[in-house]
Amino acid sequence: MTDKPVAEMSFEEAMAALEQVVGQLERGDVALEASIALYERGAALKAHCADKLKAAEAKVEIIRAQEGRAVGTSPAEGM
């Protein structure tokens, strides 16, 4: 696991780190205190990934608007 600050990670780096955290927690082979630290890092990584995805979606919407295409997203459920 890398000690790189979450805020400095790319989306791909954060996802890989999150997968490592989840794997370690699922194995259950870490002490309680280490598990808590892993969980906290995992939560930070998840939030970072969500922020990166929101930013990417916003950029795509701007590009679509500039092209005169419909903007916004709607869920596929309940069509």
Chimera marker file (.cmm) of the C-alpha trace (Angstrom):
<marker_set name="trace">
<marker id="1" x="0.000" y="0.000" z="0.000" r="1" g="1" b="0" radius="0.5"/>
<marker id="2" x="1.240" y="3.454" z="-0.860" r="1" g="1" b="0" radius="0.5"/>
<marker id="3" x="1.384" y="6.295" z="1.619" r="1" g="1" b="0" radius="0.5"/>
<marker id="4" x="0.758" y="8.852" z="-1.126" r="1" g="1" b="0" radius="0.5"/>
<marker id="5" x="-1.760" y="11.450" z="0.025" r="1" g="1" b="0" radius="0.5"/>
<marker id="6" x="-5.208" y="10.657" z="-1.340" r="1" g="1" b="0" radius="0.5"/>
<marker id="7" x="-5.680" y="14.197" z="-2.676" r="1" g="1" b="0" radius="0.5"/>
<marker id="8" x="-2.634" y="13.740" z="-4.941" r="1" g="1" b="0" radius="0.5"/>
<marker id="9" x="-3.854" y="10.475" z="-6.488" r="1" g="1" b="0" radius="0.5"/>
<marker id="10" x="-5.341" y="10.056" z="-9.911" r="1" g="1" b="0" radius="0.5"/>
<marker id="11" x="-8.657" y="8.237" z="-10.165" r="1" g="1" b="0" radius="0.5"/>
<marker id="12" x="-6.875" y="5.072" z="-11.261" r="1" g="1" b="0" radius="0.5"/>
<marker id="13" x="-4.386" y="5.226" z="-8.390" r="1" g="1" b="0" radius="0.5"/>
<marker id="14" x="-7.168" y="5.778" z="-5.877" r="1" g="1" b="0" radius="0.5"/>
<marker id="15" x="-9.222" y="2.877" z="-7.238" r="1" g="1" b="0" radius="0.5"/>
<marker id="16" x="-6.217" y="0.537" z="-7.071" r="1" g="1" b="0" radius="0.5"/>
<marker id="17" x="-5.466" y="1.649" z="-3.515" r="1" g="1" b="0" radius="0.5"/>
<marker id="18" x="-9.129" y="1.204" z="-2.561" r="1" g="1" b="0" radius="0.5"/>
<marker id="19" x="-9.077" y="-2.335" z="-3.976" r="1" g="1" b="0" radius="0.5"/>
<marker id="20" x="-6.012" y="-3.089" z="-1.829" r="1" g="1" b="0" radius="0.5"/>
<marker id="21" x="-7.702" y="-1.704" z="1.278" r="1" g="1" b="0" radius="0.5"/>
<marker id="22" x="-10.847" y="-3.734" z="0.656" r="1" g="1" b="0" radius="0.5"/>
<marker id="23" x="-8.772" y="-6.859" z="0.082" r="1" g="1" b="0" radius="0.5"/>
<marker id="24" x="-6.898" y="-6.407" z="3.343" r="1" g="1" b="0" radius="0.5"/>
<marker id="25" x="-10.096" y="-5.776" z="5.288" r="1" g="1" b="0" radius="0.5"/>
<marker id="26" x="-11.823" y="-8.786" z="3.717" r="1" g="1" b="0" radius="0.5"/>
<marker id="27" x="-8.937" y="-11.104" z="4.615" r="1" g="1" b="0" radius="0.5"/>
<marker id="28" x="-9.237" y="-9.981" z="8.219" r="1" g="1" b="0" radius="0.5"/>
<marker id="29" x="-5.567" y="-10.545" z="8.890" r="1" g="1" b="0" radius="0.5"/>
<marker id="30" x="-4.846" y="-7.101" z="10.328" r="1" g="1" b="0" radius="0.5"/>
<marker id="31" x="-5.081" y="-5.943" z="13.917" r="1" g="1" b="0" radius="0.5"/>
<marker id="32" x="-8.050" y="-3.885" z="15.080" r="1" g="1" b="0" radius="0.5"/>
<marker id="33" x="-6.189" y="-0.561" z="15.124" r="1" g="1" b="0" radius="0.5"/>
<marker id="34" x="-4.784" y="-1.213" z="11.651" r="1" g="1" b="0" radius="0.5"/>
<marker id="35" x="-8.265" y="-2.170" z="10.443" r="1" g="1" b="0" radius="0.5"/>
<marker id="36" x="-9.637" y="1.152" z="11.670" r="1" g="1" b="0" radius="0.5"/>
<marker id="37" x="-6.861" y="3.053" z="9.888" r="1" g="1" b="0" radius="0.5"/>
<marker id="38" x="-7.498" y="1.037" z="6.709" r="1" g="1" b="0" radius="0.5"/>
<marker id="39" x="-11.215" y="1.741" z="6.926" r="1" g="1" b="0" radius="0.5"/>
<marker id="40" x="-10.565" y="5.474" z="7.305" r="1" g="1" b="0" radius="0.5"/>
<marker id="41" x="-8.216" y="5.463" z="4.310" r="1" g="1" b="0" radius="0.5"/>
<marker id="42" x="-10.763" y="3.470" z="2.331" r="1" g="1" b="0" radius="0.5"/>
<marker id="43" x="-13.458" y="6.024" z="3.098" r="1" g="1" b="0" radius="0.5"/>
<marker id="44" x="-11.163" y="8.843" z="1.972" r="1" g="1" b="0" radius="0.5"/>
<marker id="45" x="-10.280" y="6.947" z="-1.220" r="1" g="1" b="0" radius="0.5"/>
<marker id="46" x="-13.963" y="6.302" z="-1.978" r="1" g="1" b="0" radius="0.5"/>
<marker id="47" x="-14.814" y="9.979" z="-1.522" r="1" g="1" b="0" radius="0.5"/>
<marker id="48" x="-11.868" y="11.003" z="-3.722" r="1" g="1" b="0" radius="0.5"/>
<marker id="49" x="-13.006" y="8.643" z="-6.494" r="1" g="1" b="0" radius="0.5"/>
<marker id="50" x="-16.569" y="9.966" z="-6.263" r="1" g="1" b="0" radius="0.5"/>
<marker id="51" x="-15.278" y="13.546" z="-6.553" r="1" g="1" b="0" radius="0.5"/>
<marker id="52" x="-13.157" y="12.650" z="-9.586" r="1" g="1" b="0" radius="0.5"/>
<marker id="53" x="-16.160" y="11.012" z="-11.266" r="1" g="1" b="0" radius="0.5"/>
<marker id="54" x="-18.376" y="14.045" z="-10.577" r="1" g="1" b="0" radius="0.5"/>
<marker id="55" x="-15.734" y="16.318" z="-12.083" r="1" g="1" b="0" radius="0.5"/>
<marker id="56" x="-15.487" y="14.112" z="-15.176" r="1" g="1" b="0" radius="0.5"/>
<marker id="57" x="-19.274" y="14.099" z="-15.576" r="1" g="1" b="0" radius="0.5"/>
<marker id="58" x="-19.341" y="17.883" z="-15.325" r="1" g="1" b="0" radius="0.5"/>
<marker id="59" x="-16.693" y="18.176" z="-18.052" r="1" g="1" b="0" radius="0.5"/>
<marker id="60" x="-18.654" y="15.847" z="-20.326" r="1" g="1" b="0" radius="0.5"/>
<marker id="61" x="-21.811" y="17.908" z="-19.780" r="1" g="1" b="0" radius="0.5"/>
<marker id="62" x="-19.928" y="21.097" z="-20.699" r="1" g="1" b="0" radius="0.5"/>
<marker id="63" x="-18.617" y="19.478" z="-23.883" r="1" g="1" b="0" radius="0.5"/>
<marker id="64" x="-22.101" y="18.213" z="-24.793" r="1" g="1" b="0" radius="0.5"/>
<marker id="65" x="-23.601" y="21.657" z="-24.177" r="1" g="1" b="0" radius="0.5"/>
<marker id="66" x="-20.954" y="23.291" z="-26.369" r="1" g="1" b="0" radius="0.5"/>
<marker id="67" x="-21.825" y="20.822" z="-29.120" r="1" g="1" b="0" radius="0.5"/>
<marker id="68" x="-25.522" y="21.683" z="-28.768" r="1" g="1" b="0" radius="0.5"/>
<marker id="69" x="-26.380" y="18.240" z="-27.474" r="1" g="1" b="0" radius="0.5"/>
<marker id="70" x="-28.654" y="17.463" z="-24.553" r="1" g="1" b="0" radius="0.5"/>
<marker id="71" x="-27.069" y="17.762" z="-21.163" r="1" g="1" b="0" radius="0.5"/>
<marker id="72" x="-27.770" y="16.043" z="-17.902" r="1" g="1" b="0" radius="0.5"/>
<marker id="73" x="-28.250" y="12.456" z="-17.056" r="1" g="1" b="0" radius="0.5"/>
<marker id="74" x="-31.227" y="10.448" z="-15.991" r="1" g="1" b="0" radius="0.5"/>
<marker id="75" x="-31.375" y="6.972" z="-14.532" r="1" g="1" b="0" radius="0.5"/>
<marker id="76" x="-32.220" y="4.119" z="-16.881" r="1" g="1" b="0" radius="0.5"/>
<marker id="77" x="-34.532" y="2.645" z="-14.262" r="1" g="1" b="0" radius="0.5"/>
<marker id="78" x="-38.216" y="3.313" z="-14.691" r="1" g="1" b="0" radius="0.5"/>
<marker id="79" x="-37.973" y="4.348" z="-18.344" r="1" g="1" b="0" radius="0.5"/>
<link id1="1" id2="2" r="1" g="1" b="0" radius="0.2"/>
<link id1="2" id2="3" r="1" g="1" b="0" radius="0.2"/>
<link id1="3" id2="4" r="1" g="1" b="0" radius="0.2"/>
<link id1="4" id2="5" r="1" g="1" b="0" radius="0.2"/>
<link id1="5" id2="6" r="1" g="1" b="0" radius="0.2"/>
<link id1="6" id2="7" r="1" g="1" b="0" radius="0.2"/>
<link id1="7" id2="8" r="1" g="1" b="0" radius="0.2"/>
<link id1="8" id2="9" r="1" g="1" b="0" radius="0.2"/>
<link id1="9" id2="10" r="1" g="1" b="0" radius="0.2"/>
<link id1="10" id2="11" r="1" g="1" b="0" radius="0.2"/>
<link id1="11" id2="12" r="1" g="1" b="0" radius="0.2"/>
<link id1="12" id2="13" r="1" g="1" b="0" radius="0.2"/>
<link id1="13" id2="14" r="1" g="1" b="0" radius="0.2"/>
<link id1="14" id2="15" r="1" g="1" b="0" radius="0.2"/>
<link id1="15" id2="16" r="1" g="1" b="0" radius="0.2"/>
<link id1="16" id2="17" r="1" g="1" b="0" radius="0.2"/>
<link id1="17" id2="18" r="1" g="1" b="0" radius="0.2"/>
<link id1="18" id2="19" r="1" g="1" b="0" radius="0.2"/>
<link id1="19" id2="20" r="1" g="1" b="0" radius="0.2"/>
<link id1="20" id2="21" r="1" g="1" b="0" radius="0.2"/>
<link id1="21" id2="22" r="1" g="1" b="0" radius="0.2"/>
<link id1="22" id2="23" r="1" g="1" b="0" radius="0.2"/>
<link id1="23" id2="24" r="1" g="1" b="0" radius="0.2"/>
<link id1="24" id2="25" r="1" g="1" b="0" radius="0.2"/>
<link id1="25" id2="26" r="1" g="1" b="0" radius="0.2"/>
<link id1="26" id2="27" r="1" g="1" b="0" radius="0.2"/>
<link id1="27" id2="28" r="1" g="1" b="0" radius="0.2"/>
<link id1="28" id2="29" r="1" g="1" b="0" radius="0.2"/>
<link id1="29" id2="30" r="1" g="1" b="0" radius="0.2"/>
<link id1="30" id2="31" r="1" g="1" b="0" radius="0.2"/>
<link id1="31" id2="32" r="1" g="1" b="0" radius="0.2"/>
<link id1="32" id2="33" r="1" g="1" b="0" radius="0.2"/>
<link id1="33" id2="34" r="1" g="1" b="0" radius="0.2"/>
<link id1="34" id2="35" r="1" g="1" b="0" radius="0.2"/>
<link id1="35" id2="36" r="1" g="1" b="0" radius="0.2"/>
<link id1="36" id2="37" r="1" g="1" b="0" radius="0.2"/>
<link id1="37" id2="38" r="1" g="1" b="0" radius="0.2"/>
<link id1="38" id2="39" r="1" g="1" b="0" radius="0.2"/>
<link id1="39" id2="40" r="1" g="1" b="0" radius="0.2"/>
<link id1="40" id2="41" r="1" g="1" b="0" radius="0.2"/>
<link id1="41" id2="42" r="1" g="1" b="0" radius="0.2"/>
<link id1="42" id2="43" r="1" g="1" b="0" radius="0.2"/>
<link id1="43" id2="44" r="1" g="1" b="0" radius="0.2"/>
<link id1="44" id2="45" r="1" g="1" b="0" radius="0.2"/>
<link id1="45" id2="46" r="1" g="1" b="0" radius="0.2"/>
<link id1="46" id2="47" r="1" g="1" b="0" radius="0.2"/>
<link id1="47" id2="48" r="1" g="1" b="0" radius="0.2"/>
<link id1="48" id2="49" r="1" g="1" b="0" radius="0.2"/>
<link id1="49" id2="50" r="1" g="1" b="0" radius="0.2"/>
<link id1="50" id2="51" r="1" g="1" b="0" radius="0.2"/>
<link id1="51" id2="52" r="1" g="1" b="0" radius="0.2"/>
<link id1="52" id2="53" r="1" g="1" b="0" radius="0.2"/>
<link id1="53" id2="54" r="1" g="1" b="0" radius="0.2"/>
<link id1="54" id2="55" r="1" g="1" b="0" radius="0.2"/>
<link id1="55" id2="56" r="1" g="1" b="0" radius="0.2"/>
<link id1="56" id2="57" r="1" g="1" b="0" radius="0.2"/>
<link id1="57" id2="58" r="1" g="1" b="0" radius="0.2"/>
<link id1="58" id2="59" r="1" g="1" b="0" radius="0.2"/>
<link id1="59" id2="60" r="1" g="1" b="0" radius="0.2"/>
<link id1="60" id2="61" r="1" g="1" b="0" radius="0.2"/>
<link id1="61" id2="62" r="1" g="1" b="0" radius="0.2"/>
<link id1="62" id2="63" r="1" g="1" b="0" radius="0.2"/>
<link id1="63" id2="64" r="1" g="1" b="0" radius="0.2"/>
<link id1="64" id2="65" r="1" g="1" b="0" radius="0.2"/>
<link id1="65" id2="66" r="1" g="1" b="0" radius="0.2"/>
<link id1="66" id2="67" r="1" g="1" b="0" radius="0.2"/>
<link id1="67" id2="68" r="1" g="1" b="0" radius="0.2"/>
<link id1="68" id2="69" r="1" g="1" b="0" radius="0.2"/>
<link id1="69" id2="70" r="1" g="1" b="0" radius="0.2"/>
<link id1="70" id2="71" r="1" g="1" b="0" radius="0.2"/>
<link id1="71" id2="72" r="1" g="1" b="0" radius="0.2"/>
<link id1="72" id2="73" r="1" g="1" b="0" radius="0.2"/>
<link id1="73" id2="74" r="1" g="1" b="0" radius="0.2"/>
<link id1="74" id2="75" r="1" g="1" b="0" radius="0.2"/>
<link id1="75" id2="76" r="1" g="1" b="0" radius="0.2"/>
<link id1="76" id2="77" r="1" g="1" b="0" radius="0.2"/>
<link id1="77" id2="78" r="1" g="1" b="0" radius="0.2"/>
<link id1="78" id2="79" r="1" g="1" b="0" radius="0.2"/>
</marker_set>
